[in-house]
Amino acid sequence: MYRQNLIIDKTFVKKFSGLSPDELYSILQARNEVFVVEQQCVYQDADGYDREALHVVLPYEAWIGAYCRILLPRVKYTEWSIGRVLTTRAARGKKLGHLLMITALDTISKQGGGGVRISAQAYLQRFYEQHGFVRIGDEYLEDNIPHIEMLRTDQP
């Protein structure tokens, strides 16, 4: 496991333009640690959406514990979108994933709310259902990992 070189002492939600170079580096490092190294998934992480996203970071022991990005409606889907959801290895089992989703959904609500669409790894279906998401459609492969599309209406 690589240690991010930025000390995170509080949860934050920031636009891309508000991220410091160290914050951005730490986010990218965490995403690579989880998706590329742990899940052995070779894919183009820098997909052009980061500049349009709100970035949500939760700390754990002064490092990034959990992260996701939020895309506004009509950036990727008609609805809001939450993606690149991760919990770092050191923070797993601490319920940070649930706190991350609560924070992301609360952020969307404060921005006017609306439906939220996600492309979720299939094994996490129950996790997302706990946050009001419903599976829509069949399972499909994305970067060689089984995924499902899920939708949450703006009703909690």
C-alpha positions as CSV (number, residue, x, y, z in Angstrom):
1,M,0.0,0.0,0.0
2,Y,1.3,3.4,-0.9
3,R,0.8,6.3,1.5
4,Q,-0.6,9.5,0.1
5,N,1.8,12.4,0.7
6,L,-1.0,14.7,1.9
7,I,-2.4,14.7,5.4
8,I,-6.2,14.8,5.2
9,D,-7.7,16.0,8.5
10,K,-11.3,16.6,7.6
11,T,-14.0,15.6,5.1
12,F,-14.2,17.8,2.0
13,V,-16.2,18.3,-1.1
14,K,-14.4,20.3,-3.8
15,K,-14.7,21.2,-7.4
16,F,-11.7,20.2,-9.5
17,S,-10.5,23.8,-9.7
18,G,-10.5,23.9,-5.9
19,L,-8.3,20.9,-5.4
20,S,-4.6,21.6,-4.6
21,P,-2.0,19.7,-6.6
22,D,-1.3,17.6,-3.5
23,E,-5.0,16.8,-3.0
24,L,-5.4,15.8,-6.7
25,Y,-2.3,13.7,-6.5
26,S,-3.5,11.9,-3.4
27,I,-7.0,11.2,-5.0
28,L,-5.4,9.8,-8.1
29,Q,-3.0,7.7,-6.0
30,A,-5.9,6.3,-4.0
31,R,-7.9,5.5,-7.2
32,N,-4.9,3.8,-8.7
33,E,-4.1,1.8,-5.5
34,V,-7.7,0.4,-5.4
35,F,-8.7,0.1,-9.0
36,V,-5.5,-0.6,-10.9
37,V,-3.3,-2.4,-8.3
38,E,-5.8,-4.2,-6.0
39,Q,-8.5,-5.0,-8.6
40,Q,-5.9,-5.5,-11.4
41,C,-8.0,-3.4,-13.7
42,V,-6.2,-1.7,-16.5
43,Y,-8.3,1.2,-17.7
44,Q,-8.1,4.9,-18.6
45,D,-8.7,6.6,-15.2
46,A,-8.2,10.1,-16.6
47,D,-11.4,10.0,-18.5
48,G,-12.1,13.7,-18.8
49,Y,-14.9,13.8,-16.2
50,D,-12.7,14.9,-13.2
51,R,-12.8,18.5,-14.3
52,E,-16.6,18.5,-14.3
53,A,-16.8,16.7,-10.9
54,L,-17.3,17.4,-7.3
55,H,-14.7,15.4,-5.4
56,V,-15.6,13.9,-2.0
57,V,-12.9,12.8,0.4
58,L,-13.3,11.3,3.8
59,P,-10.2,10.9,6.0
60,Y,-9.0,7.9,7.9
61,E,-5.9,8.1,10.2
62,A,-4.9,11.3,8.4
63,W,-5.0,9.8,4.9
64,I,-7.7,9.3,2.3
65,G,-10.1,6.7,3.7
66,A,-12.9,6.9,1.2
67,Y,-13.5,8.9,-2.0
68,C,-16.0,9.4,-4.8
69,R,-16.7,11.9,-7.5
70,I,-20.1,13.4,-8.3
71,L,-21.1,14.4,-11.8
72,L,-23.9,16.9,-12.4
73,P,-26.9,16.0,-14.6
74,R,-26.1,15.8,-18.3
75,V,-22.4,15.4,-17.8
76,K,-22.5,11.6,-18.1
77,Y,-26.1,10.7,-17.6
78,T,-29.4,12.7,-17.6
79,E,-29.3,12.3,-13.9
80,W,-26.7,13.1,-11.3
81,S,-24.0,10.4,-11.1
82,I,-21.7,9.1,-8.4
83,G,-18.6,7.2,-9.5
84,R,-15.0,6.2,-8.7
85,V,-16.3,5.1,-5.3
86,L,-13.6,3.6,-3.1
87,T,-12.5,2.8,0.4
88,T,-8.8,2.4,0.9
89,R,-7.6,-0.9,2.3
90,A,-6.6,0.6,5.7
91,A,-10.1,2.1,6.1
92,R,-12.2,-0.9,5.1
93,G,-14.6,-2.3,7.7
94,K,-15.0,1.1,9.4
95,K,-18.3,2.0,7.7
96,L,-16.7,4.8,5.7
97,G,-18.3,3.6,2.5
98,H,-21.8,4.3,4.1
99,L,-20.7,7.7,5.4
100,L,-19.3,8.5,1.9
101,M,-22.6,7.7,0.2
102,I,-24.5,9.7,2.8
103,T,-22.2,12.6,2.2
104,A,-22.4,12.4,-1.5
105,L,-26.2,12.1,-1.5
106,D,-26.5,15.0,0.9
107,T,-24.2,17.1,-1.3
108,I,-26.5,16.3,-4.3
109,S,-29.6,17.2,-2.2
110,K,-28.1,20.5,-1.2
111,Q,-27.4,21.2,-4.9
112,G,-31.1,20.8,-5.8
113,G,-31.4,17.0,-5.7
114,G,-32.9,14.8,-8.4
115,G,-32.3,11.2,-9.5
116,V,-28.8,9.6,-9.3
117,R,-27.6,7.0,-11.7
118,I,-24.6,4.8,-11.0
119,S,-22.6,2.0,-12.8
120,A,-21.9,-0.2,-9.8
121,Q,-19.7,-3.3,-9.4
122,A,-22.3,-6.1,-9.3
123,Y,-21.1,-7.5,-5.9
124,L,-22.0,-4.1,-4.3
125,Q,-25.7,-4.2,-5.2
126,R,-26.9,-4.7,-1.6
127,F,-24.6,-1.9,-0.4
128,Y,-26.2,0.6,-2.9
129,E,-29.7,-0.7,-2.2
130,Q,-29.2,0.4,1.4
131,H,-28.9,3.9,0.1
132,G,-32.0,3.8,-2.0
133,F,-30.6,2.6,-5.4
134,V,-32.6,0.1,-7.5
135,R,-31.0,-2.1,-10.1
136,I,-32.1,-1.4,-13.6
137,G,-31.1,-3.6,-16.5
138,D,-28.9,-6.6,-16.9
139,E,-25.4,-7.3,-15.7
140,Y,-22.6,-6.2,-18.0
141,L,-18.8,-6.2,-18.1
142,E,-17.0,-2.9,-17.7
143,D,-13.2,-3.2,-17.7
144,N,-13.7,-7.0,-17.2
145,I,-15.6,-6.5,-14.0
146,P,-19.3,-7.4,-13.7
147,H,-21.3,-4.2,-13.3
148,I,-25.0,-3.2,-13.0
149,E,-26.7,0.1,-13.6
150,M,-28.6,1.4,-10.6
151,L,-30.9,4.4,-10.2
152,R,-32.1,6.3,-7.1
153,T,-35.0,8.7,-7.5
154,D,-34.9,11.9,-5.6
155,Q,-37.1,10.4,-2.9
156,P,-35.0,9.2,0.1
